Every structure is written in structure tokens, then in C-alpha cells.
């Protein structure tokens, strides 16, 4: 089976993210969910969080070196914040996770389309690339 290209992934993801409200929700909630997952895993094992990051980076490197480098920066920033929060990290992360997913589903209700990951679980990894691709485009960076 041939793996989709970055353009194919982003186009497919964009199909269910056309409504401006849904887009805004995703630009906020996708990074929030990323952080919450890092925070939840970090609360139990910093080693496990870095293993999880490394595994996801395989997918990202296969699609785009520039976006992968940006994701590494995002991961580093999120790990720093997670480490800085300290003891309340688990509860904060769970709250962010739940609230962000509620908003994501509200966004898809507004959009009138199901979340992309219902079609393919890999779309959970595409969301962060989709968000970053907008920044790259805004800053005239190639990805």
C-alpha cells in the first residue's frame, strides 16, 4: 500500500475543516490536545513521553523535513511547559484534553462533517501538521 504524500494528507484533512469556526477551534484545540497528551504521559513517565514523541516523528519525517523540525520545536516547548507545571500536571492535562475534545466535536457539529480520524486514525497525527502548514504558508516557508 502506497503512503499518502503530505499534500494528500493535508487536502484530505482540509475537506472536513472548511468552516471558519471549526478551523479556529482546531487551531487552538489541536495544539492543546497535543500538550494534554504529553502532560498525561509525562505525569507517569518522562521516558514514555519521549518514546511516544520519537514514534510520531517517524511518521512526520516521512512526510516533511521542515514540518518535522517544527514539530520537534513544538514538542520541546510542550515538554518544557509540562515539566514546569509540576504536581498538578496530570489534572491540568486531563482537563485540557476533555475540554479540547468537546470543542473539537462542537466544531465538527458546526462544520456538519465527522472528524477525519473516523476515516483513518492517522489523521490524529495530521492535525498538528495541518496547523503548522498554515503558519509556514503565512511566513512564506516551504514545507
C-alpha positions as CSV (number, residue, x, y, z in Angstrom):
1,X,0.0,0.0,0.0
2,X,1.3,3.4,-1.0
3,X,1.6,6.0,1.7
4,X,-0.1,9.3,1.1
5,X,2.0,12.4,0.4
6,X,1.9,15.4,2.7
7,X,-0.3,17.2,0.2
8,X,-2.7,14.3,0.0
9,X,-3.0,14.2,3.8
10,X,-3.5,17.9,4.2
11,X,-6.1,18.0,1.4
12,X,-8.0,15.1,2.9
13,X,-7.9,16.7,6.3
14,X,-9.0,20.1,5.0
15,X,-12.1,18.5,3.5
16,X,-13.7,18.4,6.9
17,X,-12.2,21.6,8.1
18,X,-13.7,24.4,5.9
19,X,-15.9,26.3,8.3
20,X,-14.0,29.3,9.8
21,X,-15.3,28.5,13.3
22,X,-14.2,24.9,13.0
23,X,-10.8,26.0,11.7
24,X,-10.3,28.4,14.6
25,X,-11.4,25.7,17.1
26,X,-8.9,23.3,15.6
27,X,-6.0,25.8,15.5
28,X,-6.5,26.2,19.3
29,X,-7.5,22.7,20.3
30,X,-5.2,20.5,18.2
31,X,-2.1,22.0,20.0
32,X,-4.0,21.9,23.3
33,X,-4.7,18.2,22.8
34,X,-1.1,17.6,21.8
35,X,0.0,19.3,25.1
36,X,-2.5,17.4,27.1
37,X,-1.3,14.0,25.8
38,X,2.3,15.0,26.5
39,X,1.2,16.1,30.0
40,X,-0.7,13.0,30.8
41,X,2.1,10.6,29.7
42,X,4.7,12.9,31.3
43,X,2.8,12.5,34.6
44,X,3.6,8.8,34.6
45,X,6.9,8.6,32.7
46,X,9.1,11.1,31.1
47,X,10.8,8.2,29.2
48,X,7.5,7.1,27.8
49,X,6.7,10.6,26.5
50,X,10.0,10.8,24.7
51,X,9.4,7.3,23.2
52,X,5.9,8.5,22.1
53,X,7.4,11.6,20.5
54,X,10.1,9.5,18.7
55,X,7.5,7.2,17.3
56,X,5.4,10.0,16.0
57,X,8.5,11.7,14.5
58,X,8.9,8.7,12.2
59,X,5.6,9.5,10.5
60,X,6.4,13.2,10.4
61,X,9.9,12.7,8.9
62,X,8.4,10.5,6.1
63,X,6.2,13.4,5.1
64,X,8.2,16.7,5.6
65,X,11.6,17.5,7.0
66,X,10.7,21.2,7.6
67,X,7.4,20.4,9.4
68,X,9.2,17.7,11.3
69,X,11.8,20.2,12.6
70,X,8.9,22.5,13.6
71,X,7.2,19.6,15.5
72,X,10.5,18.9,17.3
73,X,10.4,22.6,18.5
74,X,6.8,22.3,19.5
75,X,7.5,19.1,21.4
76,X,10.4,20.7,23.2
77,X,8.3,23.7,24.2
78,X,5.5,21.5,25.4
79,X,7.9,19.3,27.3
80,X,9.3,22.4,29.0
81,X,5.9,23.6,30.0
82,X,4.8,20.1,31.2
83,X,7.9,19.9,33.4
84,X,7.3,23.5,34.7
85,X,3.8,22.8,35.8
86,X,4.9,20.2,38.3
87,X,2.4,18.3,40.5
88,X,-0.9,19.5,39.1
89,X,0.2,18.4,35.6
90,X,-2.0,15.3,35.4
91,X,-5.2,17.1,36.4
92,X,-4.5,20.1,34.3
93,X,-3.7,17.9,31.3
94,X,-6.9,15.8,31.7
95,X,-9.0,19.0,31.9
96,X,-7.4,20.4,28.8
97,X,-7.8,17.1,27.0
98,X,-11.6,16.8,27.8
99,X,-12.4,20.5,27.1
100,X,-10.4,20.5,23.9
101,X,-12.2,17.3,22.6
102,X,-15.6,18.8,23.5
103,X,-14.7,21.9,21.4
104,X,-13.4,19.8,18.6
105,X,-16.7,17.9,18.3
106,X,-18.6,21.2,18.6
107,X,-16.5,22.4,15.7
108,X,-17.4,19.4,13.6
109,X,-21.1,19.8,14.5
110,X,-20.8,23.4,13.1
111,X,-18.9,22.0,10.1
112,X,-21.5,19.3,9.5
113,X,-18.9,16.7,8.9
114,X,-17.4,13.9,11.0
115,X,-13.8,14.2,12.3
116,X,-11.2,12.9,9.8
117,X,-9.8,10.4,12.2
118,X,-13.1,8.4,12.0
119,X,-11.9,7.6,8.5
120,X,-8.3,6.9,9.4
121,X,-6.7,7.1,12.8
122,X,-3.5,8.6,11.3
123,X,-5.4,11.9,10.9
124,X,-4.7,12.4,14.6
125,X,-1.1,12.9,13.6
126,X,-2.0,15.0,10.6
127,X,-3.9,17.7,12.6
128,X,-0.7,19.2,14.0
129,X,0.9,19.3,10.5
130,X,-2.3,21.0,9.2
131,X,-2.0,23.7,11.8
132,X,1.7,24.2,11.2
133,X,1.2,24.3,7.4
134,X,-0.9,27.5,7.9
135,X,2.0,29.1,9.8
136,X,4.5,28.0,7.2
137,X,2.3,29.4,4.4
138,X,1.8,32.7,6.3
139,X,5.5,33.1,6.8
140,X,6.3,32.0,3.2
141,X,8.2,28.9,4.3
142,X,8.3,25.8,2.2
143,X,7.1,22.6,3.8
